[in-house]
Amino acid sequence: MFSYEHLASFCATLEEGSYSQAAKALNKDRTTIREQVKALEDSYAIQLFEIKGKKAVATESGLAIYRQAKLLVQGTEQLNTRLIDRYQTQLTHFDIYHDILVPNALILYAERYMEKHFAHIKLNWLHRNRDEVIDALTNNKNALAIMQNKQTHSAEGIFNFINLGTDEHSAYCHPNHPLLDLEDVTLGDLKITKQYISENHYYSMPELFSLSADQRLVSNNDVLLTLIQHDGWAIMSSSLAQPLVDSNQLVQLKIKEVANTLKIGISFYFPTSLNVSTELEGLSSALTEYAANHLN
């Protein structure tokens, strides 16, 4: 039966192209790497590499098993990390990073759930840009994130994610804005009119959110809402804008080339090391429940 050491040595040799380079990558002796690969070959009567000079070239058999072997190596390493972290660390708090897309109602729902079911866990809600969040998720064991997802089926680092759903976005301005005097508001009109744009939107998906040649970046929701009530226009979450629409302080712009509201996906990100945490399981369930009832 193969072991983690067998598969790790095999994968490193294939990736590095030689036993010597694999030994450096794994911080082991070349002889140890060669012995592990040889033991794997002998156990299953197959040849995994052909030695050509100083190079170890994978055979057809070696290439055939590499992907599955790599998944097993990664899975074993992740499990080891989770078990060690669970043994060494007593959870007392979560740092939950979020962007402008996250509805305030979702944050309140999560806060109340944790107060009721895991009162010993403190939640810190931190508004950051995507690059900062990815860095925190990679390096902070207690970091979680709720933010705009990317159109991909894999996570962006050593962490997992759950797609929660989508949040509707539209363009808004104040009721007396000159745009509302136009018979038809077009994308061309928006491109020559002052736009306030969330910093999160600008850095996460500029090709979608960045339209006007006259742009002002804003990092805070409250500031964005205050500014747009007096000048300019902005794309924002319908849930964020709706209270001001209801009080006639904002108006949703009907754009000729846009038939429906924009639907932007939101995901919950968490480190693989927390997968065995009952606190995380509870929070994940609460967020999923909220999403099922309130997100599209």
C-alpha angles and dihedrals in degrees: 000000000000123000134209089259091054094052095041091053092047094049094046092050092051093046096045097038098229142050091243095055091043089053090054092048092052095035092238137119119276089235091055092052092049092049092051092051092045091051090053091049093048093048093058101025094239136125113233101177141027114213112226110177106304092340128097106209116196116240124222088266091051093050091047094059099035100092095050091043090052092051090052092049092050092045092051092049092049092049091050090051092049094049094047093047091047091051096045102037131066108199114234102155147007124220102214112196118199142171135218092279095069112100115234088229090061091052091050091048092053092045093052093045093053093045089054101042105023107025091164091066118085118206119214112196110207125183110212142150120261099259091052090049093051089051091050093049090051097047108024115074092202096046121120129170141203111192148123111309128227122237094255139104095223132067121249098242141348094326140086132234143202121211105228099185137261136305121212119241131191140167117263140184137168118281095254097049115133089235088072091060090065119097090223124016109215134187086251090060091051091050092062097041126084111269127197108208130189113243089227091055093045095054099036102047113358093162089067105033103033110082115134127076086219105062134165118194116221124185100187127068095214092052091047092052092048094050096046091054088067107031146355129016134265143192110234144151113289090225090056095047100039098085090055091045089053091052092047093245094116135031128205111237117231105216119201096221096043115074099178141023118275113258112210120189123236124202137188112227127196138166117262088233090071096053092105093050115116088203091057092046089054094048091047090052091050093050092046090051092050091047093051090055102037111021127069 
